[in-house]
């Protein structure tokens, strides 16, 4: 699964539209607004819209085998997976504003051609790997909120 496939993009957008300010998580601690902000940050990194520091997990995961395991071998990530510190959202932002920001970053991501941002855990990746990693990440959080 990759976000660079139009039917996959459309499916995800339909699922995102089902989210509301009152959507409840099935696991974890984030509110729906925090989750969207978390994803907005994550989608900004590969296109170098923002830069984040290497996470402590970087030294374990920024190698071809770890990336292969987490992105190619796993089709779903486990619940309550460790989050990179720079992707954590401490405040609870406004839902509508945050959803709009996420959708803008999602659109920029899928339209981008240059992927030179460095993931805080996986490091620099190809466009192909970014498309797969972000599809798994987005699916993980949409399932977290039951959509």
N, C-alpha and C positions, 0 to 999 in steps of 0.2 A: 504494500500500500504506500502510495506517495501523494503528497499534496500537489504535485505537478501533473496530476491527472484530473481533467475537468469534471467527470462524474463524481470523483472523490471529493473535490472541492464543493460541488453542489450539495452532496449529501451532508458534509460537515456544516455548511451554511444553514441548511434546513434544521439541523439539530441545534445549532446556536440560537436560531430564532425561537426555539421552544423554551429557552431559559427566561426566567423572570426574576425580579428582585426578591421574590419569595421562594425561589428554588432552594430546596434543602439538600445538603450533602448526604451521601450514604456512608462516607468514611472521611477521616482526616479532620482538620480543624479550620480550614478556610471557609469563608462565606463565599457565595456565588460572585460577589463583586471582587473579593480578594483573588479568587481563581482567575477571573478575567484579566485582572491587572497582572497577575503572575504570568499568564499566557502572553499578554501584551509585551511584557519585558522580554520574555523568551523569544518571541517572534521578531523583536527589534535587533537581537544580537547577530544572527547570521548575515543580515544585510548591512551590518556595521552602523546601524542607526544609533546604537549605544554600545559602549564597551564596558565589560564587567571584568573584575579580577578573576584570576584562576582560583578555583575552590580547593579546599583541602583534599577533595576526592580526585582532583585533576591528576595527581601523581600516580593514582591507581588505575584511572579510567581513560586517560588520553593516550591510548595505544591501540593499534589495529585490532587486537583480539578483544579487548573490552568493548570497543565500538561495535565490532561484529556481533558480539554476544547480546548487547543491549538494543541494537537497532535492527540487525538482520535476523538473528536467531529467535529473539523474543517478538511475538506479535502483539503482546500486551505486557504492560509493566505492572508489577504487583502493587497492591494497595499500600498506602503509607510509605512509599519509597522516599528515601532521603532526598531533600531538596537543597540545591545549591544555595548558599547564603544570599547571593546577589539576586536570586529569584524569589526570595521570601517577601511578602507584603505584610507590613505590621499594622497599617491603618485599614479602615474599611471604607473604600471610596464609593462615591455615588454610582449606582448600578448603570444607569443610562449613559452617563459620561464615559464610564469605563468600557462598556460594551461597544460604544462608538469608536473609542480609541483602539480597542482590540481589533475590530473589523477593519479599520484603516491599516493597522500593522499587518494583519493577515493578507489584505489585498496587496500591500507593498511587497510582502514576502513572495507571494505567488507570481507577481509580475517582475521580480528582480532577475537580473542575469548574472550579477557578480556576488558571490557568496564568500566574502573574505573575513567575516566576523569569527571570533574565537569563542566557542562554547566554554563556560567555566569548568566543566567536567570533562568533555570529550575533545576539546581543542578545536583546531581548524579542520573543517570537513568539506567534502565535495558537495556540489548542488544535489546530487543524487542522495547522499547520506542525509543532508539537511531535510530534503523532502520526506524521506522515510521517518527520520527521527521526530520531526514536528507532527507528522500524522499520528504516530504512536502517542506522543505527548498530548496532543489535542484530544484524541480518542480517550485516553486515560482520564482526563478531567471531565469530559462530557459524560462519561460513564459514572464518574464520581457524583455527578448531579442528576443522574437518571435520565439523560437524553441521548 
